[in-house]
Amino acid sequence: MIFIFIFFYIRDKKLLETVTKSHRGTKTERKLVLKLLKAGFPAQTIFHDLYLSNKYGDYSQIDLVLATKVGIIVFEVKKYSGWIFGTGNQHKWTQVLAYGKEKYYFYNPILQNKKHVENLKAKLTDFQNIPFFSVVVFFGDCEFRDVSFIPSNTFLTKSPRVIDVIKKILKENEPANYKSKRDVVNVLSAAVENGDNWEISEKHIKNIKDMLGEDRIFH
């Protein structure tokens, strides 16, 4: 059993490294990369842990991007347990644990990924003519309860169904009009490379902390 475990571990590690490094992103993001690879999506079409600059010099981080024949699919990866409540236009969603005894709030991942799509579209003129699809993927033992008003070209799924979602997108949409696939790859690859820059990743973390303002709260 140990040898079998080691075999699969080494195999998956080598497969993962055709796209990303084993220290990049979260474990759930890397699981999604492996899912895409094992489903047959080419490594050169998958981009993991992207850092995009904006006009203010700040950086936003995108979990995963898949370039397909019908457009660009942008993934937001979450890991939660319990019941999940929320609508597409609410700013805060609710996680309920212990059969309603515990409640926690988190930023709407649909709005979060919508901002990522907007940031990505701004990086290349050609992106204005290419369809974008937002896919929010939940890992963990969670259940969607009263989740509604999901915008068009936006999908919410638990991790076992993510490939079904991608197949649906590919089946129901016409081929995209890419003027230059090389330019698209260059923009996405450069965003991935930004994640290897220690200063950029540190600046992003600092921006998040500053936005949350936890150091400015005195209990």
C-alpha positions as CSV (number, residue, x, y, z in Angstrom):
1,M,0.0,0.0,0.0
2,I,2.8,2.4,0.8
3,F,4.5,1.7,-2.6
4,I,1.1,2.4,-4.3
5,F,0.7,5.6,-2.4
6,I,4.2,6.7,-3.3
7,F,3.7,5.8,-7.0
8,F,0.5,7.9,-7.2
9,Y,2.0,10.8,-5.3
10,I,5.1,11.0,-7.6
11,R,2.9,10.6,-10.7
12,D,0.5,13.4,-9.6
13,K,3.5,15.6,-8.6
14,K,5.1,15.3,-12.0
15,L,1.7,15.9,-13.7
16,L,1.1,19.0,-11.5
17,E,4.5,20.4,-12.3
18,T,3.7,20.5,-16.1
19,V,1.5,23.5,-15.1
20,T,2.6,24.9,-11.7
21,K,4.9,24.5,-8.7
22,S,4.0,22.4,-5.7
23,H,4.3,25.5,-3.4
24,R,2.1,27.8,-5.5
25,G,-1.4,28.6,-4.4
26,T,-3.5,26.5,-2.1
27,K,-3.8,22.7,-1.9
28,T,-7.4,22.9,-3.3
29,E,-6.2,25.0,-6.2
30,R,-3.6,22.4,-7.0
31,K,-6.3,19.7,-6.8
32,L,-8.3,21.6,-9.4
33,V,-5.2,21.9,-11.7
34,L,-4.8,18.0,-11.4
35,K,-8.5,17.6,-12.2
36,L,-8.2,19.6,-15.4
37,L,-5.1,17.8,-16.4
38,K,-6.6,14.3,-15.8
39,A,-9.7,15.4,-17.7
40,G,-7.5,15.9,-20.8
41,F,-7.1,19.7,-20.8
42,P,-3.6,20.5,-22.2
43,A,-1.1,21.9,-19.7
44,Q,-0.4,24.9,-21.9
45,T,-4.0,26.0,-21.6
46,I,-4.0,26.0,-17.8
47,F,-2.7,29.0,-15.8
48,H,-2.4,28.9,-12.0
49,D,-1.9,31.5,-9.4
50,L,-1.9,34.7,-11.5
51,Y,-1.1,38.2,-10.3
52,L,-2.5,41.1,-12.3
53,S,-1.4,44.7,-11.8
54,N,-3.9,47.5,-12.1
55,K,-3.6,51.2,-12.9
56,Y,-3.0,52.0,-9.3
57,G,0.0,49.7,-9.0
58,D,-1.8,47.2,-6.9
59,Y,-2.1,43.5,-7.6
60,S,-5.1,41.1,-7.6
61,Q,-4.7,37.4,-7.5
62,I,-6.6,34.9,-9.7
63,D,-6.7,31.3,-8.6
64,L,-6.9,29.6,-12.0
65,V,-7.6,30.4,-15.7
66,L,-8.4,27.9,-18.5
67,A,-8.1,29.1,-22.1
68,T,-10.5,27.2,-24.3
69,K,-11.8,27.4,-27.9
70,V,-15.0,29.2,-26.7
71,G,-13.3,31.7,-24.4
72,I,-11.5,32.2,-21.1
73,I,-12.7,30.4,-18.0
74,V,-11.7,32.1,-14.7
75,F,-11.9,30.0,-11.6
76,E,-12.4,31.1,-8.0
77,V,-11.6,28.2,-5.6
78,K,-13.1,28.0,-2.1
79,K,-13.0,25.4,0.7
80,Y,-15.9,25.4,3.1
81,S,-17.9,23.0,5.2
82,G,-21.5,23.4,6.4
83,W,-24.4,25.1,4.7
84,I,-23.8,28.0,2.3
85,F,-26.4,30.7,1.8
86,G,-26.2,33.7,-0.6
87,T,-27.4,35.3,-3.8
88,G,-25.4,36.6,-6.8
89,N,-25.7,40.2,-5.8
90,Q,-25.3,40.0,-2.0
91,H,-21.9,41.3,-0.8
92,K,-21.7,38.8,2.0
93,W,-22.5,35.1,2.0
94,T,-23.2,33.0,5.1
95,Q,-21.7,29.7,6.2
96,V,-23.8,27.9,8.8
97,L,-22.3,25.2,11.0
98,A,-23.5,22.9,13.9
99,Y,-27.0,22.8,12.5
100,G,-27.5,26.6,12.7
101,K,-25.7,27.2,16.0
102,E,-22.7,28.9,14.3
103,K,-22.7,31.4,11.5
104,Y,-19.8,33.0,9.6
105,Y,-19.8,35.5,6.8
106,F,-17.5,35.7,3.8
107,Y,-17.3,38.0,0.7
108,N,-19.5,36.9,-2.2
109,P,-17.2,34.7,-4.4
110,I,-19.3,35.5,-7.5
111,L,-18.6,39.3,-7.0
112,Q,-15.0,38.5,-6.1
113,N,-14.5,36.5,-9.4
114,K,-16.4,39.1,-11.4
115,K,-13.7,41.7,-10.3
116,H,-11.0,39.2,-11.4
117,V,-12.6,38.9,-14.8
118,E,-12.8,42.7,-15.2
119,N,-9.2,43.1,-14.2
120,L,-8.1,40.4,-16.7
121,K,-10.2,42.0,-19.5
122,A,-8.4,45.3,-19.0
123,K,-5.0,43.7,-19.7
124,L,-5.5,43.1,-23.5
125,T,-7.7,44.8,-26.1
126,D,-8.4,41.4,-27.7
127,F,-10.0,40.3,-24.4
128,Q,-12.9,42.7,-25.2
129,N,-13.9,40.4,-28.1
130,I,-13.5,37.1,-26.3
131,P,-16.2,35.6,-24.1
132,F,-15.3,35.2,-20.4
133,F,-16.9,32.6,-18.0
134,S,-16.7,32.7,-14.3
135,V,-16.7,29.4,-12.4
136,V,-16.7,29.4,-8.6
137,V,-15.7,26.0,-7.2
138,F,-16.3,24.8,-3.7
139,F,-14.2,22.1,-2.2
140,G,-15.0,20.6,1.2
141,D,-18.1,19.1,2.8
142,C,-20.5,21.9,2.1
143,E,-24.1,22.1,0.8
144,F,-25.7,25.0,-1.1
145,R,-28.8,26.2,0.6
146,D,-31.0,28.9,-0.9
147,V,-28.3,30.1,-3.3
148,S,-29.8,31.9,-6.2
149,F,-29.6,34.7,-8.8
150,I,-26.5,33.5,-10.5
151,P,-25.5,35.9,-13.3
152,S,-25.2,34.8,-16.9
153,N,-21.8,33.2,-17.9
154,T,-21.3,32.5,-14.2
155,F,-21.4,29.0,-12.6
156,L,-21.4,27.8,-9.0
157,T,-20.3,24.2,-8.4
158,K,-18.9,21.7,-5.9
159,S,-15.6,20.2,-7.0
160,P,-16.9,16.8,-8.2
161,R,-19.1,18.6,-10.9
162,V,-16.5,21.1,-12.1
163,I,-15.6,19.1,-15.3
164,D,-19.4,18.8,-16.1
165,V,-19.6,22.6,-15.9
166,I,-16.6,23.1,-18.3
167,K,-18.1,20.6,-20.7
168,K,-21.4,22.5,-20.6
169,I,-19.6,25.7,-21.4
170,L,-17.7,24.1,-24.3
171,K,-20.9,22.5,-25.7
172,E,-23.2,25.5,-25.5
173,N,-20.9,28.2,-26.9
174,E,-19.5,29.1,-30.3
175,P,-15.8,29.2,-30.9
176,A,-14.3,32.5,-29.8
177,N,-12.7,34.9,-32.2
178,Y,-9.1,35.0,-31.0
179,K,-7.1,37.6,-33.0
180,S,-3.8,36.5,-31.5
181,K,-3.6,33.4,-29.3
182,R,0.0,34.3,-28.6
183,D,-0.9,37.6,-27.1
184,V,-3.4,35.9,-24.8
185,V,-0.9,33.3,-23.7
186,N,1.8,36.0,-23.1
187,V,-0.6,38.0,-20.8
188,L,-1.6,35.0,-18.8
189,S,2.0,33.6,-18.6
190,A,3.3,37.0,-17.4
191,A,0.6,37.1,-14.7
192,V,1.7,33.6,-13.5
193,E,5.4,34.7,-13.5
194,N,4.5,37.7,-11.3
195,G,3.6,35.1,-8.6
196,D,7.3,34.1,-8.5
197,N,8.3,37.6,-7.7
198,W,8.5,37.9,-3.9
199,E,8.0,41.6,-3.8
200,I,4.7,41.3,-5.9
201,S,3.3,38.6,-3.7
202,E,4.2,40.5,-0.5
203,K,2.6,43.7,-1.9
204,H,-0.6,41.8,-2.6
205,I,-0.7,40.4,0.9
206,K,-0.1,43.9,2.3
207,N,-2.9,45.3,0.1
208,I,-5.3,42.6,1.4
209,K,-4.4,43.3,5.0
210,D,-4.8,47.1,4.5
211,M,-8.2,46.6,2.8
212,L,-9.4,44.4,5.8
213,G,-8.0,47.0,8.2
214,E,-7.7,44.5,11.0
215,D,-4.7,46.3,12.5
216,R,-6.9,49.4,12.9
217,I,-9.5,47.6,15.1
218,F,-9.0,48.0,18.8
219,H,-11.2,45.8,21.0
